[in-house]
Amino acid sequence: MNSSLAVTARVAPITPQDSLHRRLAYFNRKRLTPALPTSEWLEELQQQGHFAQLEGRFLEGERRGVIERCAGLPQDPDDFMQWFESLDECGAGQHDPLFNWLATRASMDDMRWFLNQEIAGEAGFDDLVALTQVRMPTQAKLEMARNYWDEMGRGHEVRMHGPMLHSTATALELRADVEATVWEALALANLMSGMASSRRYAYHSIGALGVVELTAPSRVRQIDKGLKRLGVAPRARSYFTLHSRIDVLHSREWNREIIRPLIEADPRLRVPIAEGALMRLHAGARCFARYRETLWGSPTLAPRIPQAVRRERVSRMKESLVSAE
């Protein structure tokens, strides 16, 4: 099967969630892309107001899903940080079996479909950090600046994290297409963009970005392992190799230099930071379940044989039957 057709064939029929998150994805792409003034600026502002309401309803819906879990947050900063860091083990979506399967059994077609979803749902960590740091306290701003500088390859284009991911996409002939992306992946990007773009959710964004740094290493390590098993060159998988290591350091510094000082200065911030972290984990877990359902034909049970291998075996069986006739 043609690779682009293989990607498209796995997308389910359009649902109201598909429609909403595709519209929000295009809205976020447009509002975050540099542009020039036009004579239709007033109409554009009115349109932005409409999409801001859609985004607000979506974000508040995601908040409602985690509010209960934030009712009894630890008061003491030490205890709160212990709770936050425990999300790496007990948070939604952690140790999802999908990633061990990607590391050990997924075919190249399966891996390409998965990465197409992930890249299309990528909101751009560097831009999210830049948006979130606006008017934050000095200590938090400085740590976000250090994190951003790492994302920028410390001034070297070849080390920039965004282009590294683009190298993977180029090597595997991936195509970030909103129309061929499941709504769960788009919702994840819309969630992160929405929190970072609105000062109303700035502290939620800090929690969400912090939990990404906390939980990403184990997942990207498995993806890197799977890409290596499939014969992908080191340079084409450098994004995943790097993040399996550097995010461990980023997480430690983010927690120590940003989250802890913020909640020590204002204990009320425990709630939005925790909500943002849980919202991000919930959105990620929702993606993983959809990926499993699509790749495995079931949200829970892994196939005994990768789909590409099964297709090849069926094809060979049909050919042998024709030959026998």
C-alpha positions as CSV (number, residue, x, y, z in Angstrom):
1,M,0.0,0.0,0.0
2,N,1.2,3.5,-0.8
3,S,2.5,5.1,2.5
4,S,0.3,8.2,2.2
5,L,-2.7,6.1,1.5
6,A,-1.8,3.9,4.5
7,V,-1.9,7.0,6.7
8,T,-5.2,8.3,5.3
9,A,-6.9,4.9,5.5
10,R,-6.6,4.8,9.3
11,V,-8.6,8.0,9.9
12,A,-12.2,7.4,11.1
13,P,-15.3,9.2,9.8
14,I,-15.8,12.8,10.8
15,T,-17.3,13.4,14.2
16,P,-18.3,16.7,16.0
17,Q,-15.0,16.4,18.0
18,D,-13.1,16.1,14.7
19,S,-14.8,19.2,13.4
20,L,-14.2,21.3,16.5
21,H,-10.5,20.4,16.9
22,R,-9.7,20.8,13.2
23,R,-11.3,24.3,13.3
24,L,-9.3,25.1,16.5
25,A,-6.1,23.7,14.9
26,Y,-6.5,26.0,11.9
27,F,-7.3,28.9,14.3
28,N,-4.2,28.3,16.3
29,R,-2.1,28.0,13.3
30,K,-3.4,31.3,11.9
31,R,-3.2,33.3,15.2
32,L,0.3,32.2,16.0
33,T,1.7,32.8,12.4
34,P,3.3,36.2,11.8
35,A,1.2,38.3,9.3
36,L,0.6,41.8,8.0
37,P,-2.3,44.2,8.6
38,T,-5.2,43.9,6.2
39,S,-8.3,45.9,5.5
40,E,-10.4,43.1,7.0
41,W,-8.8,43.5,10.5
42,L,-12.2,44.1,12.2
43,E,-13.8,41.0,10.7
44,E,-10.7,39.0,11.7
45,L,-11.0,40.2,15.3
46,Q,-14.7,39.3,15.3
47,Q,-13.8,35.8,14.0
48,Q,-11.1,35.5,16.6
49,G,-13.7,36.3,19.3
50,H,-15.8,33.4,18.1
51,F,-12.9,30.9,18.2
52,A,-11.8,32.2,21.5
53,Q,-15.2,31.3,22.9
54,L,-15.0,27.8,21.4
55,E,-11.5,27.4,22.9
56,G,-12.7,28.7,26.3
57,R,-15.5,26.1,26.4
58,F,-13.1,23.4,25.4
59,L,-10.5,24.4,28.1
60,E,-13.2,24.7,30.8
61,G,-14.5,21.3,29.8
62,E,-11.0,19.8,30.3
63,R,-10.7,21.6,33.6
64,R,-14.0,20.1,34.8
65,G,-12.5,16.6,34.2
66,V,-9.7,17.1,36.7
67,I,-11.1,19.5,39.3
68,E,-12.1,16.7,41.7
69,R,-8.6,15.4,41.8
70,C,-7.3,18.8,42.8
71,A,-9.7,19.1,45.8
72,G,-7.2,17.7,48.4
73,L,-3.9,18.9,47.1
74,P,-1.0,18.9,49.7
75,Q,-0.6,22.3,51.4
76,D,3.1,21.9,52.3
77,P,5.5,22.7,49.4
78,D,7.5,19.6,50.0
79,D,4.4,17.4,49.9
80,F,3.1,19.2,46.9
81,M,6.3,18.7,44.9
82,Q,6.3,15.0,45.9
83,W,2.7,14.8,44.6
84,F,3.6,16.5,41.4
85,E,6.7,14.3,40.8
86,S,4.6,11.2,41.5
87,L,2.6,11.9,38.4
88,D,5.5,10.3,36.5
89,E,4.5,7.0,37.9
90,C,0.7,7.3,38.6
91,G,-0.4,10.0,36.2
92,A,-2.9,9.2,33.4
93,G,-1.3,7.5,30.5
94,Q,2.0,6.6,32.2
95,H,3.6,3.4,31.2
96,D,1.1,2.9,28.5
97,P,1.7,-0.5,26.7
98,L,1.6,1.3,23.3
99,F,5.2,2.5,23.8
100,N,6.7,-0.9,24.6
101,W,4.9,-2.2,21.5
102,L,6.3,0.6,19.4
103,A,9.8,-0.2,20.7
104,T,9.6,-3.9,20.1
105,R,7.0,-4.9,17.6
106,A,5.5,-2.1,15.5
107,S,6.1,-2.1,11.8
108,M,7.5,0.9,9.9
109,D,4.0,1.6,8.6
110,D,2.7,1.6,12.2
111,M,5.5,3.8,13.4
112,R,5.0,6.3,10.5
113,W,1.3,6.5,11.3
114,F,2.0,7.1,15.0
115,L,4.6,9.8,14.3
116,N,2.3,11.5,11.8
117,Q,-0.2,11.9,14.5
118,E,2.4,13.1,17.1
119,I,4.0,15.6,14.7
120,A,0.6,17.0,13.5
121,G,-0.4,17.4,17.2
122,E,2.9,19.0,18.1
123,A,2.3,22.6,19.4
124,G,6.0,23.6,19.5
125,F,7.5,23.4,23.0
126,D,9.7,26.4,22.4
127,D,6.8,28.6,21.4
128,L,4.7,27.4,24.3
129,V,7.5,28.3,26.7
130,A,8.0,31.7,25.1
131,L,4.3,32.5,25.4
132,T,4.0,31.2,29.0
133,Q,6.9,33.2,30.4
134,V,5.4,36.6,29.7
135,R,5.4,38.8,32.9
136,M,6.2,35.8,35.1
137,P,8.3,36.4,38.2
138,T,12.1,36.8,37.6
139,Q,13.2,33.3,38.8
140,A,10.5,31.5,36.8
141,K,11.3,33.7,33.7
142,L,15.0,33.0,33.9
143,E,14.5,29.2,34.1
144,M,12.1,29.3,31.2
145,A,14.7,31.3,29.3
146,R,17.3,28.6,29.9
147,N,14.8,26.0,28.8
148,Y,14.0,28.0,25.7
149,W,17.8,28.4,24.9
150,D,18.2,24.7,25.0
151,E,15.2,24.3,22.6
152,M,17.0,26.8,20.4
153,G,20.1,24.6,20.3
154,R,22.0,27.2,22.4
155,G,22.3,29.4,19.3
156,H,23.2,26.6,16.8
157,E,20.7,25.9,14.1
158,V,21.7,22.2,13.7
159,R,21.0,21.6,17.5
160,M,17.6,23.3,17.5
161,H,15.0,20.8,18.6
162,G,12.3,21.8,16.1
163,P,14.5,21.2,13.1
164,M,15.6,17.9,14.7
165,L,12.0,16.7,14.7
166,H,11.6,18.0,11.1
167,S,14.6,15.9,10.1
168,T,12.7,12.8,11.4
169,A,9.7,13.8,9.4
170,T,11.7,14.3,6.3
171,A,13.6,11.0,6.6
172,L,10.4,9.0,7.1
173,E,8.4,11.1,4.5
174,L,5.9,12.1,7.1
175,R,3.3,14.8,6.4
176,A,1.7,16.8,9.2
177,D,-1.9,17.0,7.8
178,V,-4.7,18.3,10.0
179,E,-7.3,16.5,7.9
180,A,-5.5,13.1,8.4
181,T,-5.0,13.5,12.1
182,V,-7.3,12.0,14.8
183,W,-9.1,14.6,16.9
184,E,-7.4,13.4,20.1
185,A,-4.0,14.5,18.8
186,L,-5.4,17.8,17.6
187,A,-7.1,18.3,21.0
188,L,-3.8,17.9,22.7
189,A,-2.1,20.6,20.6
190,N,-5.2,22.8,21.0
191,L,-5.1,22.4,24.8
192,M,-1.4,23.3,25.0
193,S,-1.8,26.3,22.6
194,G,-4.9,27.5,24.4
195,M,-3.3,27.5,27.9
196,A,-0.1,29.2,26.7
197,S,-1.9,31.8,24.6
198,S,-4.2,33.0,27.3
199,R,-2.9,34.7,30.5
200,R,-6.0,33.3,32.2
201,Y,-4.4,29.8,32.0
202,A,-0.7,30.8,32.3
203,Y,-0.2,28.9,35.5
204,H,-2.1,25.9,34.0
205,S,0.5,26.1,31.2
206,I,3.3,26.0,33.7
207,G,1.9,22.8,35.1
208,A,1.3,21.2,31.7
209,L,4.8,22.1,30.4
210,G,6.3,20.8,33.6
211,V,4.5,17.5,33.4
212,V,5.7,17.1,29.8
213,E,9.3,17.5,30.9
214,L,8.6,15.0,33.8
215,T,7.0,12.2,31.8
216,A,8.5,12.5,28.3
217,P,11.8,10.7,28.8
218,S,10.5,7.2,29.2
219,R,8.2,7.5,26.1
220,V,10.7,9.1,23.8
221,R,13.3,6.4,24.9
222,Q,10.9,3.7,23.6
223,I,10.2,5.6,20.4
224,D,13.9,5.9,19.8
225,K,14.4,2.2,20.5
226,G,11.7,1.4,18.0
227,L,13.1,3.7,15.3
228,K,16.6,2.1,15.8
229,R,15.1,-1.4,15.5
230,L,13.5,-0.4,12.2
231,G,16.8,0.8,10.8
232,V,16.3,4.6,11.1
233,A,19.6,6.4,11.0
234,P,20.9,8.1,14.2
235,R,20.6,11.6,12.7
236,A,16.9,11.0,11.8
237,R,16.1,10.0,15.3
238,S,18.3,12.5,17.1
239,Y,15.3,14.4,18.4
240,F,14.1,11.3,20.4
241,T,17.6,10.3,21.5
242,L,18.3,13.8,22.9
243,H,15.0,14.2,24.7
244,S,15.3,10.9,26.4
245,R,18.2,12.5,28.3
246,I,17.8,16.2,28.4
247,D,14.2,16.2,29.6
248,V,15.4,14.6,32.9
249,L,17.5,17.6,33.6
250,H,14.8,20.0,32.3
251,S,12.2,18.5,34.6
252,R,14.4,18.8,37.7
253,E,15.2,22.4,37.0
254,W,11.6,23.3,36.0
255,N,10.3,21.9,39.3
256,R,13.0,23.5,41.4
257,E,13.2,26.9,39.8
258,I,9.7,27.5,38.6
259,I,6.9,25.4,40.3
260,R,8.3,25.3,43.8
261,P,9.1,29.1,44.1
262,L,5.7,30.0,42.6
263,I,3.7,27.9,45.1
264,E,5.9,29.1,48.0
265,A,5.2,32.7,47.1
266,D,1.5,32.1,46.5
267,P,0.0,28.8,47.7
268,R,-3.2,29.4,45.6
269,L,-1.1,28.6,42.5
270,R,-1.0,24.9,43.5
271,V,-4.5,24.5,42.0
272,P,-4.0,25.8,38.5
273,I,-0.5,24.2,38.2
274,A,-1.9,20.9,39.3
275,E,-5.0,21.2,37.0
276,G,-2.8,22.0,34.0
277,A,-0.6,19.0,34.7
278,L,-3.6,16.7,35.0
279,M,-5.3,18.2,31.9
280,R,-2.2,17.5,29.9
281,L,-1.8,13.9,31.1
282,H,-5.5,13.2,30.5
283,A,-5.2,14.5,26.9
284,G,-2.2,12.4,26.4
285,A,-3.8,9.3,27.7
286,R,-6.8,9.9,25.4
287,C,-4.4,10.0,22.5
288,F,-2.7,6.8,23.5
289,A,-6.0,5.0,23.7
290,R,-7.1,6.2,20.3
291,Y,-3.7,5.2,18.8
292,R,-4.0,1.7,20.3
293,E,-7.6,1.4,19.0
294,T,-6.4,2.4,15.5
295,L,-3.2,0.5,15.4
296,W,-4.3,-2.7,17.2
297,G,-8.0,-2.7,16.3
298,S,-8.6,-2.6,20.1
299,P,-7.9,0.1,22.8
300,T,-6.6,-2.6,25.2
301,L,-5.2,-5.7,23.4
302,A,-2.0,-5.6,21.4
303,P,-2.0,-7.6,18.2
304,R,0.1,-10.7,18.3
305,I,1.5,-9.8,14.8
306,P,2.0,-6.3,13.5
307,Q,-0.7,-5.3,11.0
308,A,1.9,-4.8,8.2
309,V,3.2,-8.3,8.7
310,R,-0.4,-9.7,8.7
311,R,-1.2,-7.9,5.5
312,E,1.9,-9.3,3.9
313,R,1.1,-12.9,5.0
314,V,-2.4,-12.6,3.7
315,S,-1.2,-11.3,0.4
316,R,1.3,-14.2,0.1
317,M,-1.4,-16.7,1.0
318,K,-3.7,-15.4,-1.8
319,E,-0.8,-15.5,-4.3
320,S,-0.1,-19.1,-3.3
321,L,-3.7,-20.1,-3.7
322,V,-3.8,-18.5,-7.2
323,S,-0.6,-20.3,-8.1
324,A,-2.1,-23.6,-6.9
325,E,-5.1,-23.2,-9.2
